[in-house]
Amino acid sequence: MLNAYIYDGLRSPFGRHAGALATVRPDDMAAKVLGDLLARSDFNAAEVEDVILGNVCQSGEDSRNIARFASLLAGLPITAGGQTVNRLCGSGMSAALDAARSVTLGEAPLYVAGGVESMTRAPFVVAKSASAWGRQPQMYDSTIGTRFPNPDIARLYGDYSMPETSDNLAADYAIAREAADMFAHRSQQRFEAARARGFFEAEITPIDVQGHKGAVHQVAVDEHPRPDVVAAKMASLRPLFEGG
């Protein structure tokens, strides 16, 4: 079998929920990154066999197959395929593995793989009535957790969201609150040290965001990090769940 290599990598800044990237559609965001990646590459876009993107929601602007739409928006030829992968939080990694597997099997030499999501723009979804003239529609927020959950799954395995699952794991593995806070604080410090020496500069491409009055500005840095966070302040934050 052949060997698969990663030639380049590019991403948008990470945005907070309802933050600086809140007005940007996920397909537009993916298209911007794809276009910028290929623009700085030595490869011809016509050589791309397939664009494989991980995506979880797929119920709104993700348009079921966001890889295909983002590829077209980025200007790739229609001959490049588009495949969307959903392994929840592992979707982007699965997309990269799918591309690598295809290369090693000799299916084609060049793929683009990655992932995209905008939880801010994930829609509310409403179920169709189960009976004629039904007036009891169920609404779910597709941002977190399952939508239209199967009661048998909840009965057999539980219906925990990600925050609830992390809290359960902390209890199961005896991870103390103090240890979690220490880990988080150290992570913030390490991120800031890497940012200060320019570690992330080559991997981030700015995203244009249109303001309320038509003005366009660029988002070029990650929003999540809090380099000035103080350990004592973290310890004073209220947990999401009682005893968490």
Backbone torsions as a table, in degrees:
resi	resn	phi	psi	omega
1	MET	NA	158.7	179.6
2	LEU	-80.5	167.8	173.3
3	ASN	-98.0	145.6	176.7
4	ALA	-106.9	136.3	-178.9
5	TYR	-127.3	147.0	172.0
6	ILE	-94.6	118.8	-177.0
7	TYR	-91.3	-30.5	-177.9
8	ASP	-162.0	162.4	178.2
9	GLY	-148.7	141.9	-178.3
10	LEU	-149.3	148.8	178.8
11	ARG	-148.2	164.4	170.3
12	SER	-80.9	168.1	168.4
13	PRO	-64.6	152.9	173.0
14	PHE	-81.6	129.7	-179.5
15	GLY	-108.8	153.8	174.4
16	ARG	-78.0	162.7	174.2
17	HIS	-61.8	128.2	-178.2
18	ALA	59.5	30.5	-177.2
19	GLY	-98.5	-144.6	-171.4
20	ALA	-65.7	-24.8	-178.7
21	LEU	-100.6	13.0	-172.9
22	ALA	-61.5	-28.2	-176.6
23	THR	-90.5	0.2	-175.8
24	VAL	-96.2	123.9	175.9
25	ARG	-63.8	145.3	-179.9
26	PRO	-64.5	-34.0	179.1
27	ASP	-69.8	-35.4	175.8
28	ASP	-67.3	-39.3	-179.7
29	MET	-65.0	-44.4	178.5
30	ALA	-64.3	-39.2	180.0
31	ALA	-63.5	-39.8	179.0
32	LYS	-62.0	-44.3	-179.4
33	VAL	-67.2	-43.5	179.1
34	LEU	-60.7	-45.8	-179.0
35	GLY	-62.7	-43.9	-179.9
36	ASP	-67.2	-37.0	178.8
37	LEU	-62.0	-48.4	-177.9
38	LEU	-71.0	-30.3	-179.9
39	ALA	-64.9	-32.3	-179.1
40	ARG	-95.8	4.0	-177.1
41	SER	-94.1	156.4	174.5
42	ASP	-83.5	-6.8	-178.7
43	PHE	-83.5	149.5	173.3
44	ASN	-84.9	133.5	-179.2
45	ALA	-57.9	-28.5	179.8
46	ALA	-67.7	-15.4	179.8
47	GLU	-84.4	-10.6	-177.7
48	VAL	-72.2	122.3	179.0
49	GLU	-77.3	-43.1	-173.5
50	ASP	-155.8	145.4	171.4
51	VAL	-108.6	119.4	-176.4
52	ILE	-118.0	117.7	-178.0
53	LEU	-124.8	136.4	171.2
54	GLY	-79.6	140.9	-179.7
55	ASN	-161.4	134.1	-173.2
56	VAL	-94.7	-49.7	-169.0
57	CYS	-69.0	-61.9	175.9
58	GLN	59.1	14.7	-175.1
59	SER	-110.6	-3.6	-177.6
60	GLY	-132.1	-119.5	-178.9
61	GLU	-69.3	-10.1	174.1
62	ASP	-66.9	-20.3	169.2
63	SER	57.6	34.7	174.6
64	ARG	68.3	-44.1	177.5
65	ASN	-131.4	74.2	-174.8
66	ILE	-64.6	-26.8	179.0
67	ALA	-61.7	-40.6	-179.5
68	ARG	-68.8	-47.5	-177.4
69	PHE	-67.9	-41.5	178.4
70	ALA	-63.9	-38.0	177.8
71	SER	-61.1	-45.5	179.4
72	LEU	-66.6	-41.8	178.7
73	LEU	-63.2	-30.8	-179.6
74	ALA	-78.1	-7.2	178.5
75	GLY	92.3	8.9	176.0
76	LEU	-69.0	151.0	179.8
77	PRO	-66.4	155.9	-178.6
78	ILE	-66.2	-13.4	178.6
79	THR	-73.4	-18.0	176.2
80	ALA	-78.7	126.4	-179.4
81	GLY	-74.3	172.9	177.1
82	GLY	-142.0	123.0	-178.6
83	GLN	-130.1	128.4	178.4
84	THR	-105.8	132.1	-175.3
85	VAL	-113.0	136.5	177.5
86	ASN	-127.5	103.0	169.4
87	ARG	-125.3	39.7	-177.8
88	LEU	51.9	-126.8	-173.3
89	CYS	-67.4	-13.3	177.7
90	GLY	-98.4	15.9	-172.4
91	SER	-65.1	-45.5	-179.9
92	GLY	-63.2	-40.1	177.6
93	MET	-64.8	-40.9	178.1
94	SER	-64.0	-37.1	178.1
95	ALA	-61.5	-44.1	178.7
96	ALA	-64.2	-39.1	179.0
97	LEU	-67.7	-37.9	177.5
98	ASP	-61.6	-43.5	179.4
99	ALA	-64.3	-45.4	179.7
100	ALA	-61.6	-40.0	179.5
101	ARG	-62.7	-41.7	-180.0
102	SER	-65.4	-37.4	177.7
103	VAL	-65.5	-46.4	-177.7
104	THR	-64.3	-27.2	179.0
105	LEU	-86.3	-2.8	177.0
106	GLY	78.7	19.3	-179.0
107	GLU	-71.3	-36.5	176.7
108	ALA	-168.2	157.7	-175.2
109	PRO	-89.1	-19.5	-171.3
110	LEU	-136.3	123.4	178.3
111	TYR	-131.7	157.1	169.9
112	VAL	-117.3	129.0	-176.4
113	ALA	-136.5	149.7	178.1
114	GLY	176.3	-149.7	-179.7
115	GLY	-159.5	156.7	179.8
116	VAL	-150.9	145.0	177.8
117	GLU	-160.9	143.7	168.1
118	SER	-131.2	95.0	179.6
119	MET	-66.5	-26.2	176.7
120	THR	-60.2	-38.8	-174.7
121	ARG	-96.4	4.6	175.6
122	ALA	-63.2	129.6	-170.2
123	PRO	-82.2	164.4	162.5
124	PHE	-78.1	140.1	-179.2
125	VAL	-123.2	141.3	-176.7
126	VAL	-119.2	132.2	179.6
127	ALA	-77.0	148.2	172.4
128	LYS	-72.3	149.5	179.5
129	SER	-64.8	139.1	-178.7
130	ALA	-76.7	-17.0	-178.9
131	SER	-133.5	159.9	179.4
132	ALA	-60.8	137.6	179.3
133	TRP	64.0	18.9	178.7
134	GLY	-63.9	141.0	-178.0
135	ARG	-127.7	31.4	180.0
136	GLN	-128.6	62.3	-179.5
137	PRO	-69.0	144.1	176.2
138	GLN	-101.4	133.6	179.3
139	MET	-115.2	139.3	178.6
140	TYR	-131.4	148.5	174.2
141	ASP	-91.5	115.2	-176.2
142	SER	-79.8	5.3	178.8
143	THR	-67.3	-38.7	-173.3
144	ILE	-144.2	146.9	177.7
145	GLY	75.4	-178.1	179.5
146	THR	-82.3	154.3	172.6
147	ARG	-112.4	141.0	-174.4
148	PHE	52.2	55.7	-174.8
149	PRO	-63.8	144.0	175.4
150	ASN	-78.7	122.3	-177.8
151	PRO	-60.8	-26.8	178.8
152	ASP	-69.2	-37.0	176.4
153	ILE	-64.1	-44.2	178.7
154	ALA	-61.2	-39.9	-178.8
155	ARG	-68.3	-40.3	-175.3
156	LEU	-83.0	-36.9	-171.2
157	TYR	-125.9	-6.9	-177.1
158	GLY	93.5	166.9	-179.8
159	ASP	-127.9	47.2	-174.3
160	TYR	-78.5	138.5	172.3
161	SER	-78.0	175.0	179.3
162	MET	-60.7	-46.4	177.7
163	PRO	-59.8	-40.5	178.3
164	GLU	-65.3	-39.2	179.2
165	THR	-63.9	-42.7	179.4
166	SER	-65.0	-36.1	177.6
167	ASP	-67.3	-40.0	177.2
168	ASN	-63.4	-41.4	179.9
169	LEU	-66.0	-37.8	177.3
170	ALA	-60.7	-38.3	178.1
171	ALA	-71.1	-44.6	-177.7
172	ASP	-62.4	-37.8	-176.0
173	TYR	-103.7	13.8	175.1
174	ALA	54.2	46.7	175.9
175	ILE	-89.7	112.4	-176.3
176	ALA	-73.8	154.0	177.9
177	ARG	-56.8	-42.0	-178.7
178	GLU	-62.1	-40.2	179.7
179	ALA	-67.2	-39.2	178.4
180	ALA	-65.3	-43.1	178.5
181	ASP	-62.7	-40.9	-179.5
182	MET	-64.1	-42.3	178.8
183	PHE	-62.2	-45.1	-179.6
184	ALA	-63.8	-42.3	180.0
185	HIS	-64.0	-43.0	178.7
186	ARG	-64.1	-37.3	178.1
187	SER	-62.5	-42.8	178.1
188	GLN	-62.5	-42.2	-179.6
189	GLN	-64.7	-40.8	-179.8
190	ARG	-67.8	-38.8	177.3
191	PHE	-61.0	-47.1	-176.9
192	GLU	-63.3	-37.8	178.2
193	ALA	-64.2	-40.5	178.9
194	ALA	-68.0	-41.4	179.6
195	ARG	-62.9	-41.9	-177.3
196	ALA	-63.1	-31.1	179.0
197	ARG	-93.3	10.5	173.4
198	GLY	79.8	21.0	-174.7
199	PHE	-61.0	-35.2	-172.7
200	PHE	-94.5	-7.1	-170.1
201	GLU	-59.4	-41.9	-175.1
202	ALA	-76.1	-15.5	-176.4
203	GLU	-99.8	-6.4	-177.4
204	ILE	-108.1	129.7	172.5
205	THR	-110.6	135.3	-176.8
206	PRO	-67.8	150.7	177.7
207	ILE	-113.3	128.4	177.5
208	ASP	-77.3	131.2	-179.4
209	VAL	-125.3	129.9	-179.9
210	GLN	-92.2	127.7	-179.5
211	GLY	-80.3	179.4	-176.1
212	HIS	-64.5	-30.3	-177.5
213	LYS	-103.3	20.6	175.9
214	GLY	89.6	-9.9	179.3
215	ALA	-70.5	139.2	-179.6
216	VAL	-107.7	131.1	175.0
217	HIS	-131.8	162.1	-177.3
218	GLN	-103.1	138.5	172.0
219	VAL	-104.4	116.9	-171.8
220	ALA	-126.8	-0.8	-178.8
221	VAL	-130.2	154.6	178.6
222	ASP	-68.6	140.4	-178.7
223	GLU	-90.6	-28.9	-170.6
224	HIS	-65.0	-40.5	-173.2
225	PRO	-60.4	144.5	175.1
226	ARG	-127.3	79.4	-173.2
227	PRO	-63.9	-20.6	-177.7
228	ASP	-92.6	7.5	-176.4
229	VAL	-62.6	142.2	-179.4
230	VAL	-109.7	135.5	-176.6
231	ALA	-56.6	-40.0	-179.3
232	ALA	-64.8	-34.7	177.8
233	LYS	-67.3	-40.4	177.8
234	MET	-61.0	-41.1	-178.5
235	ALA	-65.4	-22.9	-177.8
236	SER	-87.4	-7.6	-177.8
237	LEU	-70.7	141.8	-179.5
238	ARG	-74.5	133.3	178.1
239	PRO	-69.3	156.7	179.4
240	LEU	-66.7	-32.5	-175.5
241	PHE	-126.1	150.4	-178.8
242	GLU	-56.1	123.5	179.5
243	GLY	75.2	11.2	-175.3
244	GLY	-79.6	NA	NA
